[in-house]
């Protein structure tokens, strides 16, 4: 289940993100709006929220939603930090079966490309983070290849695969988490090796963002 925070104004990416997740996951993917209060007590720095404190607040607000096997993700516009890294794209919290995703550094901002293309790239970035997190919550903790690779920067997040390695995919299909074959309906995120045209589009979409990114974490 995806929770879209009330302060997240640019939600163009949500529809392609949901469509892509539904293509590969056996469970349904629902979307809810949430007005989660975020005050100064949750700040880690003057401009960043403490991701663990936000997660605790999120867990309390949604404790009665779904069942014991429901995975919940909070989508936020705010920058996040934890005790180890200067910023985090996202973080997984196994105890609560949930994750928190910051869009602050994920938005594609290059005005030279279409609004739709920017939304698709933003969705792809969030997709990689959420699908990795779901696999971790499902117990796949030993592998770090393909989509499960740890991105330390936006460059690395864009460069890593959007698919699971073959052995990991087989395990997740056997466990009932992933579909054996992706269902149709989305034009997004099935390419493990984009062709030359796709690579050029990706370079164009990310060029402006990459000039301003700095090392952090995509846990």
N, C-alpha and C positions, 0 to 999 in steps of 0.2 A: 504494500500500500504506500502510495506517495502522498505526502502532505505538503501542500504548497503554502508557504507562509504569506500572510496578508501583505507584507511589505515587499514581496517579490513582484515587481511591476511588469517586467518583461518576461512573459510566460510563453512566448512563441515556440520555445524549445520543448515544451511539455508534451504536446501532441505527438511529435515524431519520437520523443523518448519513450512514451507509453507504448506506441505502436511497435517499436523495436523490441522492447522488453516482452511484449505479448507474443512476438514471433518466436521467442526462444524458451520462455518459461512455461511450465505446465500449469502453474497456478495463475489465477486471475490477477490482473494489475488494476487496482482502483486508484482514483485520485480524489483527495479531499482538500478543501481549504482549511487553514488553521490560523487563528489569531493568537499566537503564542506570545505572551508578554516577555519582552527582553529589555531589562533595565540595567542600570549601571553596575549592579551587584554581580552581573554575569560577565563583565568585561575582564579580559586578561591584560589588555593594553588600552590606551585611550581610543584606539580605532578597531580593535579586534575583540571578539567574544571568545571566552574560554569554552572550547568545544565540549568538554566534559560537563560543565555546568549547564550548557544549553541542552545536552542530551538528557541530563537528569530532569530538567524542566519539561522536556518533550515526553519523557517516559511517564511522568506524573499526569500530564494532560491527556494522554492516550491510553492509559492503563486498561480501560474497559473496552477498547476497540479491538476487534478481531479475536482470534484464538491464540493458543500457545504456539502455533506454527506460523503465525502471521509475522512477516518481516515488514518493518516500518521504516520509511525514509523521510526525513525532514529536509526540504529544499529551501535554502535561505539565501538572501541577497548579501548577507554580511560576511566580512572576512573573519576567519577562525584561526585560533592558535591553541596549541597544547603545550605541555611543559618541555617537550623536546625540540620541536621545530618552530621556526619563525612564523610559519603559517601552515595550514593544512587545507587541501582541497576537500577532503572528506575523512571521516573516521567511523569505524565500526565498533559497536558496543554489544558483544555477544550476550552479556547478562540480560539485556533487555530486548534482544532480537531486533536491533535497530541500528540505523546509521544516520549521520548528519552530513549533508552535502552543502558546501558553500559555492554559490554561483559567482562570487565576487571576482574570481580570477579565471572562470571558465567561459564567460561570455566572449564570443567572437565579435570584435568591434570594428573591423575593417569596412568602412563605408563604401569602398570601391566595388563590393559585391552585393548581391541582393539580400534583402531581409530574410528570405527563405533560406538561402545558403548559410547565412550567419546562424539561423536557428538550428539548422541541421548539424553544423559543426559543434555548437554548444550542446546539443542533444547527444552527439557522439561522445563527447568528453564525459558528460554525466553518466551515460550508458556504461562506459568502461569502468568507471568508479563503482557504480551501483552493482553491476554484475559481478565484479570482483568481490565486493562486500558480501553479496548473497552467497557466493561459493564459500567464503570464510565462515559465515554464520551456519552454513550447512555442514561444516566440519572439514572442509578441504583446506588444511592449514600447512601442509608440507610442500606444496608445489609453488614455484615462483616464476613460471614461464608463461609466455604469451600474454593473455589478458591479465593474468595474475602477477605480472611484473610490477615492481614498486616504482612508480614515477616520482622522481625527485624534483621535477620541473615541468612546466607546461610543454616544453619541447619533447620531453620523454613521454608524457601522457599522449601527445599527438602521434608520436612515432610508434608506440607499442600497439600490438595487435588488438583487434576488437573481438577476437575469438579465443576459445580455450584450446590448449594443446590437445592432441588426439587422445592421450591416455586420460587426461583430466575430464575431457568431454564424455568419454565412455563411462567413467565413474559417476558423473553427475546425471547422465541419462539413466544408468542402472538404478540410481538412488531415487529416481522419479522427479528430480528437480528440473532437468532440461528435457525438451522435446528431442526425440531422435532425429527428426528433420524439422527445419524451420518452416513455419507456416508462412503463407504469402500475405500480401497486403501492404508491405512497407518497401520503399526503395532505399531504406537507410540501413547501413551497418551490416552488410554481409561480406564485405570485402576484406580478406586477410592480406592480399597483396594488390593494392589499387594499381590500375594501369597508368600509363604516363600522363594521360589527361587528368585523371583523378588526383595524381600527385601534384600536378601543377595547380589545380583548384585548391588543394589543401594548403600548398605553399602560399597562395594568394590570400586565402582566408586567415592564415595564422601569422603572416609576416609582421603586421602591426603589433599584435599581441605579444609576440616573442621578443620584440625589442624592449618591452617594459617588464617582462617576467623575471623572477629571481628564484633561487633554489628554495624549495620548501618540502612538502610531503603530500602524497596522495594515498594515505593509508586506507 
